[in-house]
Amino acid sequence: MSSSRLVGSKVLPYDAEIEYLESTGTQYIPTGLLGKNGYDFDYKVVFTKLSISEATGIGGEYYTRLSCYIGMVRADKTFAYHYKGTNSPIVVASNIEENTDYIVHAHLYAGEQYFIINGVKSETGTIGGSFISPYYIRLFSVNSERPLYSHLKLYYCKIFDNGIIVRDYIPVRVGTTGYMYDKVSGKLFGNNGTGAFILGPDKTN
């Protein structure tokens, strides 16, 4: 990976920032973060296709019910999440539409869970205690026995661990290949699935 660009005195390992990275149902990006309680997620997403037959994962981890979703859309078009040992998803918002901007804050702490979606806060949940999963969180897919892939555009994603930012992802391209660049670590995170991400246009500012 030889491409880079210079911003001020800093050399960045990509050619351009882009507006979004779009998945088509087979791509995912591993975050290197274990599923657990104590995360906050901030992200902007647009669903390009909502499945009518099964759940669609924005991202997260879901093995052995030690689970942490960034978010989820079920066949009935709802934002929902699972949390430590819950067999059914907890619905936080319904009537999700395709090709609509959703700016989301997800707060998934032991005994306190809520979403803020386009400025509207869901009811606060109080389920579950502390846990750490041995499985890692993904973007564009939920990591599980049968992964839940997505059709969506992701514009950014920030992940906080007990209030400390641990990932600050923005979509970028190296040539014609899309990545999420993490401004915290200074590293590119690429596709571990199949096929290729669709690239949004280059950002102009």
N, C-alpha and C positions, 0 to 999 in steps of 0.2 A: 504494500500500500504506500505509494510514493507521493501521492498528491498532497498538497498542503497550501495554505494561504497565510499571508502575513497581515495581522491586524495590530496596529501600533507596533510594539516590539515583540508581540507574541506570535509564534508560528502555530497555526491550527491545522489539524490533520485532515482537512476536507477542502473541497473546492468551493462550496457555496452552502449557505443555509437555504432551506426550502420551506414552503408554507406548511406542508404536512407530509407524512409518510402514510401510504394507503395499503392496507392488507386486502387480499382477495380470497382468504379462507384457507391458506396453507402456510403462511409465514408466522414466525414468532421470534421474539428477542428475549434471551435470558438476562435477568437483571443481576444475578449473583447474590440476591438477598433472600434469606430464608423466610418463609411464611411464618408470621407470629403476630401477636397483638402489639399495640403501641405505634402503629403506622398512621400517618396522614398522607393522603394522596391529593394532589392538585393537578387537574388535566383538562384539556379541551378535546372533545371528540365529536365526530360526525359519523353516524351510521349510514353506510351506503346500501346495506341490505340487512333486513332483520329476518331471521329464520322463522318459518312458520311451523317447523317440526321439532326444533330442539333449541337448547340454550346457546347463547352466543357470548363468549367471554371477551370482555375488554382486557382482562389480565388478572393474574393472581396465581394461587396454588390451592389445590383441593384434593389432597390425599388423606386417607384415614380420618376424615372429618376435622383434622387440624387445619383449618382453612382460613384463607385470607384473600378475599377478592378485592381487587381495585374497584370492580363493578361488574355488573352482569345484566344482560337483557334476555329474558325468557321469551318463549313463543308468544305469550300474551303481551309482549312489548312493555315490560316493566324494568326499571332499575331495581336490583335486588342484590343481596349478598348472603353468603353463608358465613358462619362464625363458630369456631370450636364446638364440634359435636352436634350442630344443628342439622337435622335431616332434611328440612325444607328451607328454601330461601326466604329471607326476610325482605319483603317488598317495601321499598322506600319511595317510589314514584311510579306512576303508570302513564299510559298513553304516550310512550316514546315514539317519535316519528323519524322516518328516514330523512336524510339530507337536511338535518336541522342541527344547529350548533348547540352543544351542551358543555357548559363550563361547570366542572364538578369539584367539590371538596369532599373527600371521604375520610371520616374519622373513625378508626377501628381500634379502640382501646378496650382493655379488660373492663367489663361492666359499663362501657359507654361507647355507643356506636351511633353515628348519624351521617347523613349526606346533606350537603348544600348544593342544589342543582339550579343553575341560573338564578342564584340569589335566594332561593326558597329552601328553608331548612326542613328536613324530615323530622318526624318524631324521634326522640332519642331512645335507643334501645339499651337494655341493661343485661344482656345475656352473656354468658361465658366468663371464664377467668383467664389467667395468664397461660400462654402456651408458646412453644417454639416447635415448628415443624422441621423435619429433616429434608423437606423438599423446597425448591426454589420458586420464587415468583417470576412469571413471564409477563411480557407485554404482547398484546395482540392475540393472546391465547391463555386459557387457564390450564395450568400444569396439573394433570390428573391422569387416572388410568386410561380414560378416553378423552384426550384433550378437546377443549371447546374452542374452536377457532372463530375468527371474526371477519367481517367485511366492514372496515371502518377507516376513517382518516384520523390520525393522531397528530395534533398540532404542538403539544408539549406535555410533559409529565414530570412533576416534582414529587419526590418521596421523602418524607420526614420520619425519622426514627426517634420517638419521644422528644419531638420538637427540634431535632438537629437534622438539617438537610443532608441526605446521603446520596441522592441522585437528583440531577437537574437536567433532564433530557430535552434536547431540541432536535428536530429532524434536519438532516444534512445529506449531501450527496458527495460521493467521490467518483468523478466521471458520471456514469449513468447508474451507479449503484447507491441505494439508499441505506442510511444508518441513522441511529439515534446517537447523538453526541452528548456525553455527560460532562457538564461544565464543572462538576465537583472533582472528578478524577482526571479529567482531560482525555478520556478514552472514547473510542468509537465502539458502539454495540451493534453488531450486525445480525442478520437473519440466520437462524439455525433451522428453519423449516425448509420447505421446497418452494420452487418458483421464485419470483422476484417481487419486491414491493413496487407499487406505482409511485412515482415521484410527483409531488406538487411542484408548482413553479418556483423558481428562485425568488427569494425575498429581495426586495429592492431597497430596503433600508436597514 
